[in-house]
Amino acid sequence: MKKLSFILIILAILFLASCRSSKTSVQTITKEVIRVEYRDTTIFVKIPGDTVFHNTPVPVAINITTPIDRLDTRFATSLAWIENSLLRHTLIQKETDVPATITGAIQRSTAITEKEIRVPYPVDRPTRMPLRWIEKALLISGLIAWGLILAYTIIRIRKSLTLKSLIK
C-alpha cells in the first residue's frame, strides 16, 4: 500500500508540473540595396564670332539707296540695305556661350550588400479549437477524479502517519 501511495504522489507531481515548449528559430535575412541617382548637367558651348557678307542684285528701274536696317539678337547682328540696286546683307555673329542641358548624364550608385539580421520568431503551432460539450464534461470529470485520487492519497498518508505514531 505504501508503494501505491508513493507512486500516486509521484504521478500527481508529474501531471501537475508540465512544461511548455518555448523554442524559437532564428531567421537570417540578407538584403542587397542598390541606389542609383541620375543628375542632369549643363555644359556651355562656346561659339566663336564670325562675319558673313552677301550681295544680291535687285532689278529696279532706277538706282535706289536705302538706309541700313539693323537687327540685333543674343547671338548675332544683321545689317541689310540697298545700295545702287544691290541688296547687301552682313551677318555678324557674336562670340557667345550657349548652355546645353544633358539629362541623366551623371550617374551615382550606392550599394549596400549582404546585411544580415538575426530575428527570432516563434515556431508556428496549430490553433486550438473550442471544446465541444462532451469534451468539457470529460475534462471536468477527469479533474474531479484526480482531485478524489489526491484527496484519497492524502487521507491514506495521514492515517498511516497517525497509526505509526500510535504504535510507537
Backbone as CSV, one residue per row, in Angstrom:
resi,resn,N_x,N_y,N_z,CA_x,CA_y,CA_z,C_x,C_y,C_z
1,MET,0.821,-1.195,0.000,0.000,0.000,0.000,0.865,1.259,0.000
2,LYS,1.998,1.163,0.684,2.902,2.311,0.716,3.431,2.602,-0.676
3,LYS,3.742,1.543,-1.391,4.252,1.725,-2.741,3.217,2.386,-3.635
4,LEU,1.969,1.968,-3.490,0.905,2.526,-4.323,0.715,4.014,-4.040
5,SER,0.701,4.412,-2.791,0.518,5.824,-2.461,1.742,6.643,-2.891
6,PHE,2.933,6.092,-2.799,4.134,6.788,-3.254,4.097,7.002,-4.767
7,ILE,3.691,5.956,-5.477,3.592,6.062,-6.946,2.539,7.095,-7.326
8,LEU,1.424,7.133,-6.618,0.368,8.106,-6.912,0.844,9.539,-6.663
9,ILE,1.607,9.730,-5.621,2.150,11.072,-5.339,3.107,11.498,-6.453
10,ILE,3.984,10.603,-6.880,4.925,10.903,-7.955,4.170,11.228,-9.254
11,LEU,3.125,10.443,-9.565,2.334,10.698,-10.776,1.615,12.044,-10.700
12,ALA,1.077,12.368,-9.520,0.387,13.654,-9.373,1.358,14.816,-9.571
13,ILE,2.559,14.691,-9.039,3.568,15.748,-9.214,3.945,15.882,-10.688
14,LEU,4.104,14.746,-11.386,4.450,14.792,-12.803,3.349,15.439,-13.639
15,PHE,2.085,15.092,-13.322,0.983,15.679,-14.097,0.804,17.172,-13.814
16,LEU,1.058,17.596,-12.594,0.876,18.998,-12.261,2.039,19.868,-12.731
17,ALA,3.210,19.286,-12.838,4.389,20.060,-13.249,4.650,19.824,-14.736
18,SER,3.830,20.375,-15.572,4.028,20.210,-17.021,4.904,21.341,-17.538
19,CYS,5.523,21.117,-18.662,6.367,22.153,-19.238,5.850,22.521,-20.625
20,ARG,6.176,23.723,-21.043,5.716,24.247,-22.330,6.939,24.470,-23.209
21,SER,6.830,24.116,-24.466,7.936,24.333,-25.403,7.999,25.811,-25.761
22,SER,9.156,26.379,-25.606,9.311,27.804,-25.941,10.423,27.978,-26.967
23,LYS,10.477,27.069,-27.923,11.508,27.148,-28.949,11.245,28.308,-29.881
24,THR,12.295,28.971,-30.233,12.208,29.984,-31.283,13.329,29.718,-32.267
25,SER,13.018,29.853,-33.512,14.028,29.691,-34.551,14.639,31.053,-34.857
26,VAL,15.789,31.030,-35.457,16.461,32.278,-35.814,16.495,32.371,-37.338
27,GLN,15.992,33.469,-37.841,15.926,33.691,-39.276,17.000,34.695,-39.675
28,THR,17.725,34.386,-40.724,18.750,35.294,-41.230,18.248,35.917,-42.520
29,ILE,18.218,37.242,-42.546,17.739,37.966,-43.714,18.939,38.626,-44.382
30,THR,19.081,38.406,-45.660,20.157,39.033,-46.422,19.529,40.054,-47.353
31,LYS,19.993,41.293,-47.245,19.453,42.368,-48.070,20.533,42.890,-48.997
32,GLU,20.114,43.257,-50.182,21.020,43.925,-51.099,20.290,45.149,-51.627
33,VAL,20.825,46.314,-51.301,20.185,47.569,-51.689,21.130,48.318,-52.626
34,ILE,20.627,48.638,-53.803,21.404,49.432,-54.758,20.589,50.675,-55.058
35,ARG,21.187,51.814,-54.807,20.514,53.090,-55.033,21.267,53.834,-56.128
36,VAL,20.552,54.188,-57.183,21.159,54.866,-58.321,20.523,56.244,-58.447
37,GLU,21.364,57.257,-58.541,20.898,58.630,-58.732,21.365,59.118,-60.093
38,TYR,20.443,59.718,-60.820,20.776,60.335,-62.096,20.652,61.838,-61.935
39,ARG,21.631,62.553,-62.410,21.608,64.014,-62.317,21.794,64.607,-63.697
40,ASP,21.128,65.727,-63.886,21.287,66.466,-65.135,22.535,67.343,-65.036
41,THR,23.110,67.636,-66.172,24.266,68.523,-66.196,24.091,69.521,-67.338
42,THR,24.635,70.678,-67.150,24.582,71.728,-68.173,25.995,72.040,-68.612
43,ILE,26.211,72.002,-69.924,27.510,72.375,-70.463,27.321,73.640,-71.292
44,PHE,28.361,74.417,-71.402,28.317,75.654,-72.174,29.191,75.482,-73.409
45,VAL,28.554,75.641,-74.570,29.256,75.510,-75.843,29.660,76.910,-76.300
46,LYS,30.941,77.103,-76.533,31.452,78.419,-76.946,31.366,78.518,-78.465
47,ILE,30.635,79.523,-78.932,30.507,79.772,-80.365,31.371,80.990,-80.688
48,PRO,32.381,80.816,-81.532,33.264,81.958,-81.849,32.557,82.937,-82.798
49,GLY,32.981,84.195,-82.754,32.395,85.223,-83.611,32.862,85.073,-85.060
50,ASP,31.994,85.485,-86.013,32.322,85.394,-87.434,31.479,86.425,-88.180
51,THR,31.939,86.832,-89.351,31.203,87.813,-90.161,31.027,87.264,-91.564
52,VAL,29.793,87.407,-92.109,29.482,86.940,-93.458,28.918,88.125,-94.241
53,PHE,29.432,88.306,-95.474,28.935,89.363,-96.368,28.253,88.708,-97.552
54,HIS,27.115,89.306,-97.978,26.424,88.765,-99.147,25.779,89.907,-99.928
55,ASN,25.890,89.882,-101.268,25.298,90.883,-102.156,24.368,90.189,-103.138
56,THR,23.159,90.737,-103.307,22.195,90.204,-104.261,21.703,91.343,-105.144
57,PRO,21.801,91.219,-106.510,21.292,92.304,-107.367,19.765,92.337,-107.349
58,VAL,19.211,93.537,-107.247,17.771,93.738,-107.226,17.409,94.508,-108.506
59,PRO,16.602,93.931,-109.395,16.270,94.652,-110.643,15.250,95.758,-110.384
60,VAL,15.673,96.975,-110.537,14.805,98.147,-110.402,15.104,99.106,-111.559
61,ALA,14.193,100.028,-111.826,14.354,100.953,-112.948,15.419,101.996,-112.672
62,ILE,15.480,102.447,-111.430,16.448,103.484,-111.097,17.339,103.020,-109.966
63,ASN,18.457,103.679,-109.835,19.354,103.349,-108.727,18.722,103.820,-107.417
64,ILE,18.575,102.828,-106.473,17.969,103.126,-105.174,19.018,102.877,-104.101
65,THR,19.040,103.762,-103.133,19.885,103.578,-101.970,19.006,103.800,-100.745
66,THR,19.056,102.854,-99.775,18.239,102.955,-98.561,19.150,102.995,-97.337
67,PRO,18.581,103.465,-96.238,19.400,103.433,-95.008,19.593,101.981,-94.530
68,ILE,20.554,101.806,-93.643,20.894,100.468,-93.131,19.871,100.058,-92.062
69,ASP,19.301,98.848,-92.268,18.424,98.252,-91.247,19.280,97.329,-90.378
70,ARG,19.093,97.457,-89.087,19.909,96.684,-88.133,18.983,95.799,-87.297
71,LEU,19.350,94.534,-87.131,18.607,93.592,-86.297,19.607,92.931,-85.352
72,ASP,19.372,93.081,-84.040,20.274,92.505,-83.033,19.564,91.367,-82.295
73,THR,20.246,90.276,-82.112,19.795,89.174,-81.250,20.917,88.850,-80.279
74,ARG,20.655,87.872,-79.461,21.653,87.459,-78.463,22.879,86.846,-79.130
75,PHE,22.677,86.255,-80.307,23.752,85.515,-80.953,24.406,86.261,-82.119
76,ALA,23.655,87.198,-82.765,24.216,87.831,-83.966,23.592,89.212,-84.186
77,THR,24.226,89.959,-85.094,23.719,91.260,-85.548,23.615,91.188,-87.070
78,SER,22.460,91.632,-87.584,22.237,91.592,-89.020,22.079,93.023,-89.530
79,LEU,22.790,93.325,-90.627,22.700,94.630,-91.283,22.243,94.386,-92.724
80,ALA,21.219,95.124,-93.147,20.721,94.980,-94.522,20.422,96.361,-95.096
81,TRP,20.749,96.555,-96.381,20.478,97.825,-97.059,20.546,97.620,-98.566
82,ILE,20.032,98.582,-99.295,20.110,98.555,-100.756,21.014,99.713,-101.173
83,GLU,21.973,99.370,-102.004,22.929,100.373,-102.469,23.167,100.160,-103.971
84,ASN,22.795,101.151,-104.770,22.945,101.091,-106.237,22.304,99.829,-106.817
85,SER,21.068,99.580,-106.445,20.276,98.438,-106.910,20.866,97.086,-106.507
86,LEU,21.689,97.049,-105.466,22.215,95.792,-104.914,21.729,95.652,-103.459
87,LEU,21.140,94.497,-103.185,20.739,94.203,-101.796,21.965,93.660,-101.086
88,ARG,22.390,94.392,-100.106,23.578,93.981,-99.351,23.141,93.518,-97.962
89,HIS,23.794,92.474,-97.532,23.472,91.893,-96.213,24.756,91.487,-95.521
90,THR,24.896,91.864,-94.250,26.045,91.483,-93.444,25.526,90.833,-92.161
91,LEU,26.039,89.648,-91.888,25.669,88.938,-90.659,26.914,88.839,-89.798
92,ILE,26.859,89.448,-88.622,27.997,89.437,-87.694,27.597,88.569,-86.502
93,GLN,28.259,87.456,-86.378,27.954,86.522,-85.281,28.759,86.898,-84.062
94,LYS,28.059,86.999,-82.906,28.726,87.378,-81.664,29.351,86.150,-81.012
95,GLU,30.417,86.398,-80.269,31.033,85.307,-79.520,30.197,85.072,-78.258
96,THR,29.581,83.888,-78.135,28.678,83.594,-77.000,28.916,82.188,-76.472
97,ASP,28.411,82.003,-75.286,28.382,80.671,-74.670,26.926,80.222,-74.647
98,VAL,26.612,79.109,-75.310,25.246,78.581,-75.387,25.125,77.427,-74.392
99,PRO,24.165,77.533,-73.445,24.003,76.430,-72.500,23.256,75.255,-73.146
100,ALA,23.714,74.040,-72.850,23.046,72.818,-73.318,22.912,71.879,-72.131
101,THR,21.691,71.457,-71.837,21.437,70.579,-70.699,21.345,69.131,-71.172
102,ILE,22.077,68.264,-70.517,22.052,66.832,-70.827,21.401,66.134,-69.633
103,THR,20.262,65.494,-69.887,19.543,64.837,-68.788,20.154,63.468,-68.500
104,GLY,20.294,63.153,-67.233,20.799,61.851,-66.798,22.250,61.596,-67.155
105,ALA,23.053,62.644,-67.248,24.446,62.474,-67.660,25.315,61.927,-66.536
106,ILE,25.020,62.325,-65.320,25.833,61.895,-64.187,25.071,60.803,-63.450
107,GLN,25.714,59.674,-63.287,25.101,58.553,-62.587,25.941,58.242,-61.359
108,ARG,25.270,58.216,-60.206,25.950,57.897,-58.950,25.205,56.746,-58.310
109,SER,25.902,55.651,-58.050,25.240,54.496,-57.449,25.877,54.172,-56.108
110,THR,25.004,53.835,-55.176,25.418,53.451,-53.836,24.910,52.035,-53.596
111,ALA,25.748,51.151,-53.129,25.334,49.763,-52.925,25.670,49.311,-51.510
112,ILE,24.680,48.713,-50.865,24.883,48.057,-49.570,24.557,46.593,-49.821
113,THR,25.533,45.741,-49.652,25.309,44.337,-49.979,25.414,43.474,-48.730
114,GLU,24.567,42.468,-48.688,24.547,41.442,-47.653,24.571,41.999,-46.245
115,LYS,23.459,42.512,-45.831,23.298,42.961,-44.455,22.499,41.878,-43.736
116,GLU,23.121,41.198,-42.771,22.471,40.084,-42.099,21.821,40.550,-40.809
117,ILE,20.571,40.157,-40.640,19.817,40.491,-39.441,19.302,39.186,-38.863
118,ARG,19.586,38.940,-37.610,19.096,37.728,-36.959,17.855,38.092,-36.149
119,VAL,16.742,37.515,-36.537,15.456,37.838,-35.926,14.849,36.560,-35.359
120,PRO,14.628,36.502,-34.053,13.930,35.321,-33.526,12.439,35.438,-33.821
121,TYR,11.847,34.348,-34.206,10.413,34.344,-34.430,9.851,33.049,-33.854
122,PRO,8.643,33.084,-33.329,8.083,31.884,-32.712,7.743,30.821,-33.750
123,VAL,7.875,29.561,-33.323,7.536,28.441,-34.191,6.014,28.362,-34.276
124,ASP,5.525,28.133,-35.479,4.076,28.064,-35.671,3.501,26.840,-34.970
125,ARG,2.427,27.055,-34.287,1.711,25.979,-33.617,0.277,25.984,-34.122
126,PRO,-0.382,24.817,-34.148,-1.781,24.813,-34.590,-2.665,25.561,-33.597
127,THR,-3.682,26.214,-34.098,-4.590,26.960,-33.225,-5.565,25.996,-32.557
128,ARG,-5.971,26.358,-31.363,-6.867,25.489,-30.607,-8.310,25.751,-31.003
129,MET,-9.041,24.664,-31.152,-10.470,24.757,-31.454,-11.221,24.809,-30.120
130,PRO,-12.385,25.440,-30.066,-13.176,25.412,-28.829,-13.683,23.991,-28.558
131,LEU,-13.714,23.648,-27.264,-14.125,22.299,-26.882,-15.637,22.122,-27.034
132,ARG,-16.031,20.914,-27.458,-17.457,20.582,-27.533,-17.950,20.237,-26.131
133,TRP,-19.248,20.124,-25.951,-19.806,19.923,-24.605,-19.361,18.590,-24.013
134,ILE,-19.184,17.572,-24.857,-18.771,16.265,-24.328,-17.318,16.315,-23.862
135,GLU,-16.505,17.052,-24.584,-15.106,17.174,-24.189,-14.972,17.972,-22.897
136,LYS,-15.806,18.998,-22.731,-15.803,19.760,-21.478,-16.226,18.886,-20.313
137,ALA,-17.233,18.045,-20.539,-17.718,17.148,-19.471,-16.628,16.152,-19.082
138,LEU,-15.942,15.595,-20.086,-14.865,14.650,-19.787,-13.713,15.331,-19.053
139,LEU,-13.420,16.547,-19.426,-12.348,17.296,-18.768,-12.688,17.557,-17.299
140,ILE,-13.912,17.973,-17.052,-14.333,18.250,-15.660,-14.353,16.965,-14.844
141,SER,-14.845,15.875,-15.440,-14.874,14.604,-14.693,-13.467,14.109,-14.412
142,GLY,-12.545,14.322,-15.340,-11.160,13.923,-15.104,-10.536,14.722,-13.974
143,LEU,-10.828,16.038,-13.930,-10.303,16.867,-12.841,-10.880,16.419,-11.491
144,ILE,-12.147,16.096,-11.498,-12.769,15.612,-10.242,-12.130,14.300,-9.812
145,ALA,-11.882,13.394,-10.788,-11.265,12.095,-10.453,-9.864,12.300,-9.887
146,TRP,-9.077,13.193,-10.525,-7.731,13.447,-9.998,-7.804,14.071,-8.610
147,GLY,-8.752,14.949,-8.409,-8.914,15.547,-7.079,-9.254,14.499,-6.032
148,LEU,-10.150,13.573,-6.384,-10.521,12.490,-5.440,-9.328,11.576,-5.158
149,ILE,-8.550,11.253,-6.210,-7.369,10.398,-6.007,-6.375,11.093,-5.101
150,LEU,-6.172,12.383,-5.323,-5.230,13.136,-4.492,-5.733,13.204,-3.043
151,ALA,-7.022,13.469,-2.872,-7.590,13.517,-1.507,-7.475,12.154,-0.824
152,TYR,-7.762,11.083,-1.562,-7.651,9.727,-1.004,-6.216,9.448,-0.589
153,THR,-5.257,9.852,-1.438,-3.850,9.613,-1.124,-3.442,10.391,0.126
154,ILE,-3.878,11.626,0.226,-3.528,12.439,1.404,-4.134,11.824,2.672
155,ILE,-5.362,11.374,2.583,-6.019,10.751,3.756,-5.290,9.485,4.152
156,ARG,-4.911,8.676,3.165,-4.202,7.426,3.470,-2.848,7.709,4.118
157,ILE,-2.154,8.715,3.626,-0.833,9.032,4.209,-1.008,9.529,5.637
158,ARG,-2.018,10.355,5.873,-2.243,10.866,7.242,-2.610,9.728,8.199
159,LYS,-3.432,8.796,7.714,-3.814,7.658,8.567,-2.602,6.804,8.902
160,SER,-1.760,6.582,7.879,-0.591,5.743,8.141,0.372,6.448,9.091
161,LEU,0.456,7.778,8.995,1.319,8.507,9.914,0.753,8.487,11.344
162,THR,-0.544,8.609,11.475,-1.135,8.552,12.811,-1.061,7.155,13.416
163,LEU,-1.161,6.108,12.567,-1.045,4.738,13.074,0.391,4.471,13.535
164,LYS,1.356,4.983,12.809,2.755,4.779,13.209,3.048,5.493,14.509
165,SER,2.478,6.678,14.688,2.732,7.397,15.931,2.044,6.699,17.111
166,LEU,0.902,6.038,16.860,0.223,5.305,17.935,0.969,4.018,18.294
167,ILE,1.569,3.374,17.305,2.279,2.123,17.542,3.546,2.380,18.353
168,LYS,4.178,3.425,18.176,5.423,3.687,18.868,5.165,4.047,20.255
